[in-house]
Each structure stands twice: as structure tokens, then as C-alpha cells.
Amino acid sequence: MTEADTSSNYKTTFLNQLRSATSASHKQLEELDISKSILKDDIQLIDYAYYLRCMLEITRFYEKTILPEITHLIPDATERQKSIAIENDLLWLKENNVTVNTPPEFKQPSVSNEAIAFGMSYVIEGSTLGGQFIIKHLQAKTPLTKTSGATYFNGYGSETGKRWQTFLMYLTEFAALHKNEDEIIAGAISGFDAIYKYFLNCQRNYEN
């Protein structure tokens, strides 16, 4: 077996392990009403705006706390900032008379090292893939487009798939070098769980 084959096998094995370990947390997040609200056939822009406003708190945490931990490991880290897209979408919604209240404060999980940060990044970067499905739904059911009100879910546009594969390359290279797969997985689970708890809090706040 060549070195390339060994590397490829490691990547496949580790990523399968990571997906399996986080699948329950991922599904739990998707089952929240606030997550489902943006996929309804009769989606309401006010619900969509509130979802974005909650997501803004998470992306700000990503940019201010998580990315700085691993910027030296991800050459294109500065291009992975997402809050500006959400801010622009919320501005578009406001200009179209859709405004929402400030959501609850996001209780930030601990980011104790690079492995934890990489695991949490896996959650945020992975969401760009789901965004490709969501953007199609939004364009079909609402006046939103990739350039007007839904730029966040457009992700990296036509580069989304390539950016995801590049991120996975950085992630698996880091894991293979440091043999810290368990910490990365723990970081990913922590990320999913923190978002779940926050979205649940947002949901309760919105319902009241």
C-alpha cells in the first residue's frame, strides 16, 4: 500500500467516525422547530429573519473565538467569515419591513485548544452544504435570492463544495499529525450541543 493510499484510508476512516459520532447531535438540532421553520412550504419571512438573527450570534462567536485558534492551520480562514453575509441579509429584510427583536445571549462553549476549535469549525463549515439545499427552497418559496436576503445560505456560491473538501483536507491533516481525533470529535459534539441549546433558548424566547 502506498503512502497516498494510507493517507486516503485514514481520511475516510476518521471522517466516517466523526460523522457517526455527531449524527445524533446533528439530527437533534435539525428537529428543532426553529430549524424546521425555514424549510416550511409557507415559510414566513419574520421566522426566517429571527433564525438569521440567532445564527448571527453563533457566527460572531465562530469568527471571534474559534477561527483565531486555527487561522495558522487554515490558509483561507479569513475568507470563511460569515457574519457579514447575515448582517447584509438582515439589512435587506429590514429595508423590506421585516425586523426582529434581539435574541437571547449565546452561552459560548469552552474552546480550550486547537483540536476543540477544529471540531467546532467542522460544524459551522459543514452547515454551508446544507445551505445549498436551503437556498433553493428559499428562492422557490420566497422573494429571497442569492444576492437579496439569502446571501448567507448561498455560502461560498459555486465554490461551496470545493471549500468544504479543502476544509476536510486541513482537518484530517491536522488529526493525522497530532493523533487527537477524540478531541476533535469532542469539539464537534460540543459545537452541535451548544448550538442546539442556544436555538432551543431562542425558540422559547420567540414563542413567548
C-alpha positions, 0 to 999 in steps of 0.5 A: 500500500502506498503512502497516498493510499494510507493517507486516503484510508485514514481520511475516510476512516476518521471522517466516517467516525466523526460523522457517526459520532455527531449524527445524533447531535446533528439530527437533534438540532435539525428537529428543532422547530426553529430549524424546521421553520425555514424549510416550511412550504409557507415559510414566513419571512419574520421566522426566517429573519429571527433564525438569521438573527440567532445564527448571527450570534453563533457566527460572531462567536465562530469568527471571534473565538474559534477561527483565531485558534486555527487561522495558522492551520487554515490558509483561507480562514479569513475568507470563511467569515460569515457574519457579514453575509447575515448582517447584509441579509438582515439589512435587506429584510429590514429595508423590506419591513421585516425586523426582529427583536434581539435574541437571547445571549449565546452561552459560548462553549469552552474552546480550550485548544486547537483540536476543540476549535477544529471540531467546532469549525467542522460544524459551522463549515459543514452547515454551508452544504446544507445551505445549498439545499436551503437556498433553493427552497428559499428562492422557490418559496420566497422573494429571497435570492442569492444576492437579496436576503439569502446571501448567507445560505448561498455560502461560498456560491459555486465554490461551496463544495470545493471549500468544504473538501479543502476544509476536510483536507486541513482537518484530517491533516491536522488529526493525522499529525497530532493523533487527537481525533477524540478531541476533535470529535469532542469539539464537534459534539460540543459545537452541535450541543451548544448550538442546539441549546442556544436555538432551543433558548431562542425558540422559547424566547420567540414563542413567548 
